[in-house]
Amino acid sequence: MTPKHLALAAALATPALATPVVALAQSSLTIYGIADVGVRHSTGMTAANAPSSGSVSSVASGVNNTSRFGLRGREDLGGGLHALFNLETGLNLDTGSPANANKFFDRASTVGLGGDWGQVTAGRQTNLLADAISPVDPVGMRFASFNPNIATAALSSHGLGVEYGAAGSTSGSYRLDNALKYTGRFGPLTARAMYSFGENTGRASAQSSVGAGLSYTNAGWVVSGAHQRFKTASELPLQASTLGAAYQWGSVRLAVNTARHQGDTSATARTVQRVHSAGATWSVTDAVDLTAAVYRMNRQRTGLQADGYTRAMVFAEYKLSRRTKLYAELDRTQWRAGYQGVANPDRATGITAGVLHTF
């Protein structure tokens, strides 16, 4: 071993030797992440999955599951109490860039306390709509940028052009800054409550958000729902609700969900969007899963024609190991009433082949 290697080993060993063994037994730190990249070809959509008049081939990150890097820790404080934290950033694996140029830990930045009574976390975290949809989404929250339950129902890309809540964005409110969240598990029931501070001087409710959620898990069933209210800096409201169910029947998982939100975009304009979804996953073997789902999105806007789209997605996955899988994805979108824009065709298709590794 060279002197340089000896010095490095000593530097690493010194703090470890100085740490009490009991502290190591009562604390944990996990480094985790997902690396997901695929080759995608789409017709009638851009590489960012927006309506288009042409075709494009691309290398895409996060088609199966969003690429990310995170740190998660927990310390036992005694008496049934523990401290916890979570820091997580999204990654564009195709370019090596952060998913959010303005927030490094864009996916999670929380610290909290927990015990038999539940846990309270503070910081940037997902809204309760996302928490409620996660166990009942027909494709298991895959393809986040394309999945209507994530984009529209959970407000990741609501497209309203207004910042609702302390989201740090006018395009979505899937995660909120300055948020307090309570999660309590009581037998088959999980209860959640959330409040996000708008932090506007003199106007406590401006850009605030408050909500509650409840889920039930038992005998193969999951029933999950939530309601959350958001406000803009000028206190325009957005009210959002979701309710869904999933059932595991042997090797088959069935799931349905319905969601609605209503947001005022000005003093005289309002947008209402609804997403209905249904699908199934069949575990053909221990290594092979097939998933198919249909989503229908309806949009109504003040003074404009109602429009929307219907989207079907199919995933086939082959597990090479516990951490690595190959996948193929097919999708078709049928736009309605000109949702896609005047110059674009009324249908779009896409196909992706990729690999996902978790660590």
C-alpha positions in Angstrom: 0.0 0.0 0.0 1.4 3.4 -1.0 1.8 6.3 1.5 -1.1 8.0 -0.2 -3.4 5.0 0.3 -2.3 4.7 3.9 -3.1 8.3 4.6 -6.5 7.9 3.0 -7.3 4.7 5.0 -6.3 6.4 8.3 -8.5 9.4 7.5 -11.4 7.2 6.9 -10.8 5.0 9.9 -10.3 7.7 12.5 -13.9 9.0 12.7 -15.2 5.4 12.6 -13.0 4.3 15.5 -14.0 7.4 17.4 -17.8 6.6 17.0 -19.4 4.6 19.9 -20.5 1.2 18.8 -23.9 1.7 20.3 -24.4 4.8 18.1 -23.7 2.7 15.0 -26.2 0.1 16.1 -28.9 2.7 16.6 -28.3 4.9 13.5 -28.5 4.2 9.8 -27.6 6.1 6.6 -28.7 4.8 3.2 -27.4 6.0 -0.2 -29.9 5.0 -2.9 -30.9 5.8 -6.4 -32.4 4.8 -9.7 -30.6 4.9 -13.1 -33.2 4.6 -15.9 -32.4 5.3 -19.5 -34.1 4.2 -22.8 -34.1 4.7 -26.5 -37.5 6.2 -27.6 -39.2 6.9 -30.9 -42.4 8.9 -31.1 -44.7 10.1 -33.8 -46.9 13.1 -33.2 -44.9 14.2 -30.1 -41.6 15.9 -29.3 -38.8 14.3 -27.3 -40.5 16.1 -24.3 -43.8 14.4 -25.2 -45.6 17.6 -26.3 -47.9 17.4 -29.3 -46.0 17.8 -32.6 -46.5 17.4 -36.3 -43.4 15.2 -36.8 -41.5 12.2 -35.5 -38.4 12.1 -33.3 -35.9 9.5 -31.9 -34.2 10.2 -28.6 -32.4 8.8 -25.6 -34.8 9.4 -22.7 -34.2 9.3 -18.9 -36.9 8.0 -16.5 -39.4 6.4 -18.8 -39.9 3.4 -16.4 -39.0 5.2 -13.2 -37.5 8.7 -12.6 -33.7 8.6 -12.4 -32.6 10.0 -9.0 -29.9 10.0 -6.3 -30.7 10.3 -2.6 -29.6 10.0 1.0 -31.9 8.7 3.8 -31.0 8.5 7.5 -32.5 7.5 10.8 -31.4 7.7 14.4 -32.9 6.0 17.4 -33.4 8.5 20.2 -34.7 6.1 22.8 -38.1 5.8 24.3 -39.6 4.8 21.0 -38.6 8.1 19.4 -36.4 8.4 16.3 -35.1 11.2 14.0 -35.1 10.9 10.2 -34.1 12.9 7.2 -34.3 12.5 3.4 -32.4 14.4 0.6 -33.2 13.5 -3.0 -32.4 15.0 -6.4 -33.8 14.1 -9.8 -31.4 13.4 -12.6 -31.5 13.5 -16.4 -29.4 10.4 -17.1 -29.3 11.2 -20.9 -27.4 14.5 -20.3 -26.0 14.2 -16.8 -27.9 17.3 -15.7 -30.2 17.8 -12.6 -33.8 17.5 -13.4 -34.5 20.8 -11.8 -32.0 23.6 -12.5 -33.3 25.8 -9.7 -33.5 23.2 -6.8 -30.7 20.7 -6.3 -32.7 18.5 -3.8 -35.9 19.0 -5.9 -37.5 15.7 -5.0 -37.1 15.7 -1.2 -35.5 17.9 1.4 -36.9 16.9 4.8 -36.1 16.3 8.4 -38.4 15.0 11.1 -39.3 13.0 14.2 -41.2 9.7 14.5 -42.6 7.2 17.0 -45.5 4.9 17.6 -47.8 7.9 17.1 -46.6 8.4 13.6 -44.1 10.9 12.1 -43.8 14.6 11.3 -41.5 15.8 8.6 -40.6 19.4 7.6 -39.2 20.7 4.3 -39.8 20.2 0.6 -42.0 17.1 0.0 -44.7 15.6 -2.1 -48.3 16.8 -1.8 -51.0 14.5 -0.5 -52.5 13.8 -3.9 -49.2 12.2 -5.0 -49.1 10.1 -1.8 -52.7 9.0 -2.3 -52.3 8.1 -6.0 -49.0 6.2 -5.6 -50.4 2.8 -4.3 -53.3 2.8 -6.8 -51.9 4.2 -10.1 -52.6 1.6 -12.8 -48.9 1.6 -14.1 -47.3 2.0 -10.6 -46.3 5.7 -11.1 -44.1 4.8 -14.1 -43.2 7.4 -16.9 -43.8 10.4 -14.6 -43.5 13.0 -17.3 -46.1 11.2 -19.4 -48.4 9.6 -16.9 -51.7 11.7 -16.5 -52.1 10.6 -12.9 -48.8 12.2 -12.0 -48.8 15.1 -14.5 -52.5 16.2 -14.1 -54.1 14.4 -11.1 -51.2 15.0 -8.8 -50.4 18.4 -10.3 -46.8 17.7 -11.5 -47.6 19.4 -14.8 -51.0 21.0 -14.4 -50.3 23.4 -17.3 -52.2 26.3 -15.7 -49.4 28.8 -15.8 -49.9 29.9 -12.2 -47.9 29.0 -9.1 -50.3 27.2 -6.7 -48.8 26.8 -3.2 -45.1 27.3 -2.5 -44.1 25.0 -5.4 -41.4 27.2 -6.9 -42.9 26.7 -10.3 -45.9 27.9 -12.4 -46.2 24.6 -14.2 -46.7 22.2 -11.3 -47.3 21.7 -7.6 -46.4 18.0 -7.1 -43.9 19.0 -4.4 -44.2 22.0 -2.0 -41.6 24.0 -0.1 -42.0 25.0 3.5 -44.2 22.1 4.3 -45.2 20.2 7.4 -46.6 16.7 7.0 -48.0 14.2 9.5 -48.2 10.5 8.6 -49.8 8.0 11.1 -50.3 4.3 10.6 -53.0 2.7 12.7 -53.5 -1.0 11.8 -54.8 -1.1 8.2 -55.4 2.7 8.1 -52.8 5.4 7.2 -53.7 9.0 7.9 -51.9 12.0 6.5 -52.2 15.8 7.0 -50.2 18.6 5.4 -49.7 22.3 5.6 -47.4 24.4 3.5 -46.5 27.9 4.5 -46.7 30.5 1.7 -44.3 32.8 3.6 -45.9 36.0 2.3 -45.5 38.9 4.7 -48.8 40.1 6.0 -50.8 37.5 4.2 -50.6 34.1 5.9 -52.8 32.2 3.4 -51.2 33.5 0.2 -49.4 30.6 -1.6 -50.3 28.3 1.3 -51.6 24.7 0.9 -53.5 22.5 3.3 -54.8 18.9 2.9 -55.7 15.6 4.3 -55.5 12.0 3.1 -56.5 8.5 4.2 -55.8 5.0 2.9 -56.9 1.5 3.9 -54.8 -1.6 3.2 -56.0 -5.1 4.0 -56.5 -8.6 2.5 -55.1 -7.6 -0.9 -57.1 -4.3 -1.1 -55.8 -0.8 -1.1 -58.2 2.2 -1.1 -56.6 5.6 -1.1 -57.8 9.2 -1.3 -56.9 12.8 -0.5 -58.1 16.3 -0.8 -55.8 19.4 -0.9 -56.3 23.1 -1.3 -53.7 25.4 -2.8 -53.6 29.2 -3.2 -51.6 31.6 -5.4 -49.8 34.7 -4.2 -53.0 36.6 -5.0 -55.0 34.0 -3.2 -56.7 32.4 -6.2 -57.7 28.9 -5.2 -57.1 25.5 -6.6 -59.1 22.5 -5.1 -57.9 19.0 -5.9 -59.2 15.5 -4.9 -58.3 11.9 -5.8 -59.8 8.5 -4.9 -58.6 5.1 -6.1 -58.4 1.4 -5.3 -56.2 -1.5 -6.1 -56.6 -5.3 -5.6 -54.0 -8.0 -5.7 -55.5 -11.2 -7.0 -52.9 -13.9 -7.1 -50.4 -12.8 -9.8 -52.7 -10.0 -11.1 -53.0 -6.5 -9.7 -56.0 -4.4 -10.7 -56.2 -0.7 -10.2 -58.5 2.2 -10.8 -58.4 5.9 -9.9 -60.4 9.1 -10.5 -59.2 12.6 -9.8 -60.4 16.2 -10.3 -59.1 19.6 -9.7 -60.5 23.1 -10.2 -58.2 26.1 -10.4 -58.9 29.8 -10.8 -56.3 31.2 -13.2 -57.7 34.8 -12.9 -60.6 36.6 -11.3 -62.7 35.6 -14.3 -61.2 32.4 -15.6 -61.3 28.8 -14.3 -60.0 25.5 -15.4 -61.4 22.1 -14.4 -59.4 18.9 -15.2 -60.4 15.3 -14.6 -58.4 12.1 -15.0 -60.0 8.6 -14.9 -57.7 5.6 -15.1 -57.8 1.8 -15.0 -55.3 -0.9 -15.6 -53.7 -4.2 -14.6 -50.3 -5.8 -13.9 -49.8 -9.5 -14.5 -46.7 -11.2 -13.0 -46.3 -13.8 -15.7 -43.3 -15.4 -14.0 -40.9 -14.3 -11.2 -38.9 -12.4 -13.9 -41.6 -11.1 -16.2 -44.3 -8.5 -15.6 -46.8 -7.1 -18.1 -48.7 -3.9 -17.3 -51.4 -2.1 -19.3 -53.5 0.9 -18.5 -55.8 3.5 -20.0 -56.1 7.1 -18.9 -58.8 9.6 -20.0 -58.2 13.3 -19.3 -61.0 15.9 -19.7 -60.4 19.7 -19.6 -62.9 22.5 -19.3 -61.8 26.2 -19.4 -63.9 29.3 -19.1 -65.1 30.5 -22.5 -63.4 27.7 -24.4 -64.4 24.4 -25.9 -64.0 21.3 -23.7 -61.1 19.1 -24.8 -58.7 16.4 -23.6 -57.2 13.1 -24.6 -57.2 9.3 -24.1 -53.9 7.6 -23.5 -53.0 3.9 -23.4 -49.7 2.5 -22.1 -48.2 -0.9 -22.1 -45.1 -2.0 -20.2 -43.2 -5.3 -20.4 -40.4 -5.9 -17.9 -37.8 -8.6 -17.6 -35.8 -8.8 -14.3 -32.2 -9.6 -14.8 -31.6 -9.4 -11.1 -33.1 -7.9 -8.0 -31.8 -4.5 -8.9 -31.7 -4.5 -12.8 -34.4 -4.9 -15.3 -35.0 -4.5 -19.1 -38.2 -3.0 -20.2 -40.2 -2.1 -23.3 -43.0 0.4 -23.5 -45.7 1.2 -26.0 -48.1 4.1 -25.9 -50.9 5.7 -28.0 -52.5 9.1 -27.4 -55.8 10.2 -29.0 -56.3 13.9 -28.7 -59.8 15.4 -28.6 -61.4 18.6 -29.7 -58.1 20.2 -30.8 -56.2 19.7 -27.5 -53.0 19.1 -29.5 -53.1 22.4 -31.3 -54.2 23.3 -34.9 -51.1 22.2 -36.8 -50.7 18.8 -35.1 -52.4 15.4 -35.9 -55.0 14.1 -33.6 -53.1 11.0 -32.5 -49.6 10.2 -31.3 -47.6 7.0 -30.7 -44.4 6.1 -28.9 -42.2 3.1 -28.3 -39.3 2.8 -25.8 -36.7 0.1 -24.9 -34.6 0.7 -21.9 -32.8 -0.6 -18.8 -33.3 0.4 -15.1 -30.9 -0.2 -12.3 -31.6 0.6 -8.6 -29.0 0.9 -5.9 
